[in-house]
């Protein structure tokens, strides 16, 4: 029988409805289930007291002094490896090296032009001398031929004169034998014959010499004088050597000019690179912060900003020191991020650091803490490769709750 509540004086008895009893029972059952689940969670898992998503951060340093010319991205922007983040302009850079190389290049260009002009002049002179040598060759051959022809003509005349002298001598000898001519006239005829034979012999020798000279002229030789510098053929030989030397000089200057031009190009490129320095992102990630502003002059080594590598994230979680013995490297973990629509990341324990706040590396004496302070242990959780957040959002710096599964 359902117990009845006694009413206050002047009131009628109140009865509790079956609906109220059902709600009370449902609430009791829910509390029991929640309690059991809480007990199960406490037994099968460890929950962090705090956790934050972390990642390596790289400083963007100025490679040289200069004026901050441009910012291609802003804080929080997604960047790719090699993408320009900051650009510096250095108008104070010394151009002495570039000017020195360019001056040497101009001198070599002038020397090459001069050497090429000299080579062209020598080649023009060579053509002129070749023409003169050819003309001289023809003239010498013509002169030798004319001398030979004249000698042959004179020899023919002298042979005729010799025939006449012999005839005159025989006639004078016969008449003298007959007594019709004096002996003196016979002697005169004999003397004329001897003179004619001598002149004939001289002409024959002269003809031989002219033929030899003609043969020498045909071979470009001369037997009656010594060749000297004015002879075109000798000059041609000297000129050929000069042209060869000049061609070698032009070739050497061309090679040197090519090398200097390449050096000048590299010096100019190096100057441009040093005058305009681009600081690129070392990795895919997010711009964490930009500490410099356009128009600001920075020195070499100054930090201009930071880029966080979102591809190598982890979670630094803090758990009660009482639970350290329950956690080992490889323990699976589930990270629920605050400030998101239920974003959950998966990972596993990679490192456990106890003694946080009481011991620093290298200290011999631990620093005691107030016994009333909570004692926590730092646990590093590496994120699983398949739980990487979208590239457009890194979640570095987000806090959350880490549940370590002990099963």
Order of alpha helices (4+ residues) and beta strands (2+ residues): alpha-beta-beta-beta-beta-beta-alpha-alpha-alpha-beta-beta-beta-beta-beta-beta-beta-beta
